[in-house]
Amino acid sequence: MHTLSIKKQIKGLRAKEFSASEITSHYLSRINEYNPKINAFITTHPDASLEIANGIEISKKSNPLLGIPIAHKDIFCTQEVRTTCGSKMLENFISPYDATIVEKISQAGAISLGKTNMDEFAMGSSNETSFYGCCLNPWDLSKVPGGSSGGSAAAVAARLTPIATATDNGGSIRQPAAFCGVTGLKPTYGRISRYGMIAFASSLDQAGFIAPSAEDIAYFLDVASGYDPKDSTSLNEKVDITTEEITNLPKNITIGLAESELTEHTDPRILQKLEDAIKVFTSIGIKVTTVTLPHSKFAIPTYYVVAPAEASSNLSRFDGIRFGYQTNQPKNINELYEKTRSEGFGSEVKRRILIGTYVLSAGYYDAYYVKAQKIRRLIANDYKEAFDKVDLILSPTAPNLPFSIGEKSDDPISMYHNDSYTVGANLAGLPGISFPVGFVDSLPVGAQLIGNHLSEKLLLQVTHAFQNKSDHHLAIPKEFEG
């Protein structure tokens, strides 16, 4: 069953070829067998999952997602199930409510299998900053799966779940999707409610999905999207994404290759796979030209001013008083704050809080934060001008192949450059999708398409058309095929 697409799983459930409890048991069995090898899940709740599945009766009139399993990134609040955010700070936190995305998916009848591993508070590009240990890449257990949604990507790649929720602050859906050979969609900022998603950088955070294919994602994106009055950044826009529509590729589509983003740091073998992908696009009638994004070279430094600044503010709530970890027997209130945060946060989180506090401090606010916001506007304007000429923008997802665990741990600047192709979309609030385009040395390579605001349907249509002409997204790591 784990080799079936979500479309085929829905058909199988409707035809009563298998039941909701059988498909849930199948995935729980795979998690029990394979998760110890890759550490993709932080928390599972098999008894609760099976209890829900056993109570499901499916008819032809049922919601299409009724009985379909899903895993949730451990950044989303889940009622009566712990939400750790990959941190010691929230090791024992039990949320009293569901995040909106979790609630909508549950109401549609999908069955939660558990919570997936992630970089602590979504800060990282490799899943190595998790308090619960690094998640491993199913294609090579010595490599990282990418981050921060590494657990979601690895779980999907190993077929421990047919789909998983994820979040993207600067590439944290798309980069791990590329590293794990699956498909990951970051929607337009505000398309899916952020209510109940533990905040990292509020103007950048966006919920999305990772699955084997664009078609799989379409089933869940339609359900999860929409206005939420509990989220002040939620878009009050009509949702027009259906699985039927993504099979209809519009005519006269033009993709712009972002030549200005093809940095000298990109592995030439990845660029070759991108050329192969362009040939596929051309074969299905899509025109490929070039565009320039003049300010893209400033995206990384801009992001690493804006994101830490917002993080330093958002994470100030973790003070050892209201909820979360508290140090043992502090002598006074100052020691309570200091020791709680020193002991509860990992090194990468502390690094970003310090950077953020610095750039917001008196004397440096104008020099760093204000200047970064001005450059952010220039980056957004570059995309706006490009979309006057093309429908979508193409680039690699990441400049390098999945790297070895520990390889970049002592070099944060090198680690940050993993996001060089992805952070621009977050700074501009644009949707983007990563999809597999081949393998180099048995490791997956991903390409990225970025669209204009609210163009998720077109991104899915084009990716689906590509995946109808290729089979990279169907590949399963040999160790996890059984």
C-alpha positions, 0 to 999 in steps of 0.5 A, a space after each residue: 500500500 505504501 507504493 500507491 499514490 494518494 489517488 490510488 489509496 482513495 480509490 482503494 478505500 472507496 472500492 473497499 480493497 482495504 480499510 482505513 484500519 488496514 492502511 493505518 496499520 500498514 504505515 504504523 508497522 513501517 514506522 515501527 520497523 524503519 523509523 529507528 533507522 532514520 529517526 524521522 518521528 519524534 512522537 507516535 500515537 499508534 493506539 489513538 491512530 488505530 482507534 480513529 481508523 477503526 471507527 471509519 466507514 467509507 462510502 462514495 459520498 465520503 470526503 476523499 481524504 477520509 482514512 488517508 494517513 498523514 504525519 505532522 511536523 512537530 511545529 504544529 500544535 496538536 491537542 493532547 499530543 506533545 508538541 516539542 518543536 524539536 527542542 528541550 524547551 518544549 520537551 513536555 509541552 501538551 497543547 490544549 488545542 489543534 493548529 488550524 491546519 491540523 484541525 482542517 485535515 482532521 475534519 476532512 478525515 485524515 488520520 494522524 500517524 505522529 509528529 515528525 523530527 525537525 531542526 530546533 524551532 525550525 532553525 537549521 538546514 540539516 535537521 542536525 539541531 534537533 534536541 531529539 537527534 539528527 534525522 537521517 537521509 533514507 537515500 544514504 544514512 550518512 547524509 543529512 535529510 535537509 532542514 528544518 522539515 527533515 523529518 517530514 521529508 525523510 518519512 515521505 521518502 521512506 514511505 512511512 507516511 503518504 504525505 506530511 505537513 511541513 513549514 518553510 521559513 527560508 526553504 525548509 520545505 523545498 530544500 529537504 524535499 530536494 535532499 530526499 527526492 520528494 516533492 515539497 510545496 511552500 504556498 503563498 504567504 498567508 494561503 494556509 493559516 499560521 494559527 497554532 504553528 509555533 512562530 520562528 519569524 512571523 513575516 516569513 513562516 508558511 505551512 505547506 506539504 511534502 509528498 511524493 508528487 504534486 498530485 498528492 499535495 493537491 488533495 491536501 492543499 485544497 483542504 488546508 487553504 483558506 481564510 482563518 479569522 484567528 490568523 491576522 496574516 491569513 489571506 481572504 482569497 478564494 481557494 481554487 485548487 482541485 486535483 482535477 484542475 492540476 491535470 489540465 496544463 494551460 497553454 503558452 506557459 513560459 518559464 524563466 531560468 534565473 541565470 543571475 541565481 546560478 551561483 559559482 557555488 553550485 555543483 555543476 552536476 546539479 546544473 546538468 540535471 537542471 538542463 535535463 529538466 528543461 528538455 522535459 519542459 520543452 518536450 511538453 510545450 513549455 517555453 524556457 527563457 532567461 530572467 534576471 534577479 539582480 538583487 538575489 545575491 543579497 537574499 542570504 544576508 537580508 534573510 539572516 538579518 530579518 529572520 533572527 530579528 523576528 526570532 529574538 522577539 518570538 522566542 522571548 516568551 520562553 522564559 521558564 514561567 508560563 510554559 515549557 522548560 524551567 531550570 531547577 531551583 534558581 536563586 532569583 528571577 534573573 537566574 531563572 531567565 538566564 539558566 532556563 534559556 541557556 539550558 533549554 535552547 540549543 546552540 543554533 537557536 542561541 546564535 540566532 537570538 543573539 544576532 536578532 537582538 544585536 540587529 534590533 539594538 539601539 545604534 544598529 537597528 537602522 544600520 542592519 534591520 531597516 536596511 535589510 527591509 529595504 533590500 527585501 523590497 528590492 528583491 520582491 520588486 525583482 520578482 514582480 518585474 520578472 513575472 511581467 515576462 514569465 509565468 514561473 521562475 526555475 532554478 536548482 533547489 539547493 546548490 549542493 547534494 545532501 552532505 554528510 552529517 557533521 560536515 557543516 556543523 562548525 561552519 554556519 556560513 556554509 550551512 546558511 548558503 544551502 538556502 541561497 536559492 530558496 530564501 528569496 521566495 520567503 522574503 517576497 511571500 511567493 509560492 515555490 515547489 521543489 520536485 526531483 529531477 534525477 540522481 547524482 551518485 545515488 543522491 537525489 537532485 531537486 529543481 525549484 519553480 517559484 510562482 507569482 502570488 496565489 499561483 499554487 495551481 499553476 505550480 502544481 499543474 506544471 510540476 504534475 505535467 513534468 512528473 507525467 514525463 518522468 519517474 524520479 518521484 516514484 523512486 524509493 530508497 532500496 532499504 525501504 522498498 519492502 
